Amino acid sequence: MHVTTSIANNKTEILWQNFMSRRKEISGALSNDLYSLQVYPADYFKVFDAHREFEKWALVEVDAGAVVPEGMETFDLPGGLYAVFNYQGSSADASIFNYILSEWLPASDYVLDNRPHFEVLGEKYKNNDPTSEEEIWIPVKPKPGYDNI
């Protein structure tokens, strides 16, 4: 399931409430992991605007033959290179994303790629809990001149 949202008008909680209330209708899940996925416009990160909209998805990975319940959609995640961060802390604390985009990425040999960003919410995920653990996947590609990475 997905919604169009923004940082200023965040509809994430509504999305997840709707998704979790219907999760048992999904057959063919490959694991118990949940995926929180964002599809941003191509130039979204050039200038920060809290009112700029993007798509937010609540997902589970299913096998290819899974039947999609009415009112739900499929999402095919395009392949590519990702930087993966193991994060421990509250999901309400966005400072990890600020660190990744403002510090880690500029110092790396990579730039953002225009593909979905997502978090894997596994068995150690506890929403808004400081001991919660998740994986943060950021789509990247080599900086020009670093094509042999």
N, C-alpha and C positions, 0 to 999 in steps of 0.2 A: 504494500500500500504506500501511497505517497501523497504529499501535500506541497503546495507552493508556499514558501515561508520566507522570512527574513530574520536578521538578528533582532531588529526592533519589534517585529510582530511575530515572535517565535511561536510556532504551532507544533513544536516537537512533542510536547506532552500529550496533546490531543491525538496526534498521529499514533503514538505508542499505546495509548489507552484503547483506541479503536483496533489496532493491530493485535494486541495481546488478548483482547476479548474474543477474537476470532481465530487465534493461532491454532487451536485444536482442529479446525476445519481443513488445515493444510496437510495433505498426505504426501509421502515420499520425501520427507526431510532427511537430509544426509547426516545431520548432527543436531545437537541441542543449541548450537551457537546461533546468536542473533546478529544481524548486520544493520548498522546505522549508516546510511549512505547518502552522500550529497552530490548533486550534479550542479555545478556552477557554470554561469555563462563564461565564455572564453576569456573575457577581460575582467572578470570579477575581482581579482586580487591586485589590479593595477592601482586603484584608488579605493580606500575603504569607504563604504557607504552602508550604514546599519539598516537602511530601508531597502537596499537592493535585494531583489528576490532570487531564490534558487529553489531547486527541488530537493526535498528531504524524503528519503525512503526508509521504511522499516521492512526488513527482509529475513528470510531463512533460505538456506541453500537446499534445493530439491533436485531429485534425479530428473533426467530428461523427459520421462514419461508421466510426470506428475500432472494431475488434473488441477487446474486453477479454479478455486472457489469463486462463485459469483461475487462481483464487487471487488475482486483482487486482480492484480496484473502480474505479468512476468517482467523481469528485468535481466537482460543479458549483459554481464559485466565484460567489457572489452579487456583483453589481455594487455600486458605491458609491464614495464619496470616500476616497482614501488619501493619507497623507503618505508621501512616498518619500524615502529617505535613501540616498545613494551611500556605501557604507562600504568602507574599505580597512583590513585588519588580520586577525588570526587569528580564525577562527570560534569558537575556544575562549575568547575574551575577550568576556564578556557586558556589559562596561561601556557599550557603545553603547546597549544596551536600557535600562540604568539611566538614562543621559543622556536618551534620548528620553522615557521615561515619567515621570521625576522632575524634569527641567529643561525640556526643550523643550515638551512637551505643556502643563504648567501655565501657561507663559508665552505660549502661542499662543491663538488664537481658537477652538480646537477641544477636543473631549473624545473619549475612545475610543468607538468604535461597536462593538456586539456582532456582529462578523463576523470571519472568519478573518484572522489575521496571517500574512504569508509573506515569504520571501526568494527572490529570483531568483538562481540560481547559474549565471552565464553562463560564457563562455570564459575570463574572467580569474579565475575562482574556483579557489583552491588550498586545500583543506581544512587548517586550522590553520597556514597560512603567513602571516607578517606582511605579505606583499605581495599577499595575496589581495584580490579585489574582488567585491562583491555589492551588490544592491539590497535594501533592507529596506522592506517595505510595511506600514504601520500603519493600520488602519481608523479613520477619524475622522468626526465630524460637527460642525457648528458648535455652539458653546456657546449655551445659551439666550440670546436677545437678539441673536445674530449671524447670524440666518437668511438675510441677504442676501449672504453670502459666496459 
